[in-house]
Amino acid sequence: MTFILRILLTAVVVVFLAKFLPGVTVAGYLTAIIVALVLALLNFIVKPVLILLTLPVTILTLGLFLIVINAIIILLVDAFVSGFDVSGFWIALLFSVLLSIFQSLFYSIAEKK
């Protein structure tokens, strides 16, 4: 049940950010749910591999390179899901940072209820 709630909250955040960020577009609510599902899948499968492969750079930058990995994951979601478009790397970086902030806020609110 919490997985479904997290997917739906992520989809809401994706739609919200697409309305306010100029380089991000989402075709509809179903596309946002698909984006949330693909994002969860890529975070589960691809992100650990990328972290392992870039471990020296991540250690050298004191973990800040993880933000770049998040942007790469967003660009991968853009490549896999039609109807979701991110115009470039910097917008993907901003989108991933804002997505992480809003997800943590919404997840903490959802856990309290």
JONORSUL-V320064 format. One record per run of one state. SS is the DSSP state (h for helix, s for strand, l for the rest). FROM is the first residue (numbers start at 0). TO is the last residue. Records with the same first field share a line. If there is no record, write none. Layout:
BEGIN
SS = FROM-TO / FROM-TO
END
This chain:
BEGIN
l = 0-0 / 20-22 / 26-27 / 53-53 / 60-63 / 80-82 / 86-87 / 112-112
h = 1-19 / 28-52 / 54-59 / 64-79 / 88-111
s = 23-25 / 83-85
END
